[in-house]
Amino acid sequence: MTEREPFHPSIEQLRLGDVLGALADPARLRLVELYADNVEHSCAEWPEELRGLHKSTVSHHQKTLREMGVVRVRIAGRNRYLTLRRDELDARFPGLLDAILANTGD
């Protein structure tokens, strides 16, 4: 049995309002900060300050980021790996991610 590949909007389908909406939530923004290193991350990996959240909550945030085109999910067996779609987002909305990540207040 093979698992179906999750939906990822194409670069043409990315909408600024959707991306900004996904990044408006502090938990999702923190996940994007984690993924900004352009390394593939396990879906079970999240920042220390989010460890108080339930797994289902973090999973919902990851799903929202995927559906809005911010991250890409790769399935390998029972594992899911997330990467930031930086190149695609930069092509569609030049400078957006850099501006947001530079002003996260860390």
C-alpha positions in Angstrom: 0.0 0.0 0.0 1.4 3.4 -0.9 0.5 6.6 0.8 -0.8 9.4 -1.4 1.5 12.4 -1.9 0.2 15.4 -0.1 -1.2 18.4 -2.0 1.3 21.3 -2.6 0.0 24.4 -4.5 2.1 25.3 -7.6 4.0 28.5 -7.6 1.3 30.0 -9.8 -1.3 29.1 -7.2 0.5 30.9 -4.3 -1.4 33.9 -3.1 0.2 36.6 -1.0 -2.8 36.7 1.4 -2.6 33.0 2.0 1.1 33.1 2.7 0.8 36.1 5.0 -2.2 34.4 6.8 -0.1 31.3 7.4 2.8 33.3 8.7 0.5 35.5 11.0 0.3 32.8 13.6 3.2 32.9 16.1 3.6 29.2 16.3 3.7 28.8 12.5 6.1 31.7 12.2 8.4 30.0 14.7 8.2 26.7 12.7 9.2 28.7 9.5 12.1 30.2 11.4 13.2 26.6 12.2 12.8 25.5 8.6 14.6 28.6 7.3 18.0 26.8 7.5 17.0 25.0 4.2 17.5 21.6 5.9 14.9 18.9 5.7 13.1 18.5 9.1 11.1 15.7 10.6 7.5 16.5 11.3 8.2 15.5 14.9 10.9 18.2 15.3 9.8 21.5 16.6 11.3 24.4 18.6 11.6 24.1 22.4 9.1 26.9 23.0 6.4 25.0 21.1 6.9 21.7 23.0 4.0 22.6 25.3 1.6 22.3 22.3 -0.2 19.1 21.6 1.1 17.0 18.6 -2.2 17.5 16.9 -1.8 21.3 17.1 1.7 21.3 15.7 0.5 18.9 12.9 -2.4 21.3 12.1 0.1 24.2 11.9 2.4 22.2 9.6 -0.6 21.2 7.4 -1.6 24.9 7.1 1.9 25.9 6.1 1.8 23.1 3.4 -1.6 24.0 2.1 -0.7 27.7 1.9 2.5 26.9 -0.1 5.0 27.8 2.6 6.5 24.3 3.1 6.9 21.1 1.1 6.3 17.7 2.7 8.1 14.6 1.6 6.8 11.2 2.8 9.3 8.4 3.4 7.6 5.3 4.8 5.8 6.4 8.0 7.9 9.6 8.3 7.1 13.0 6.9 9.8 15.6 6.3 9.3 19.3 5.8 11.3 21.9 4.0 10.7 25.6 3.5 9.8 26.5 -0.2 12.2 29.4 0.0 13.3 29.5 -3.7 9.7 29.2 -4.9 8.5 31.8 -2.4 11.3 34.2 -3.3 10.5 33.8 -7.0 6.8 34.5 -6.5 7.2 37.2 -3.7 10.8 38.6 -3.9 12.2 39.6 -0.5 9.1 38.6 1.5 10.6 35.8 3.6 13.8 37.7 4.2 11.8 40.7 5.4 9.6 38.6 7.7 12.4 36.6 9.1 14.5 39.6 9.7 11.8 41.1 11.9 10.7 38.2 14.0 12.0 39.9 17.2 14.5 37.2 18.3 
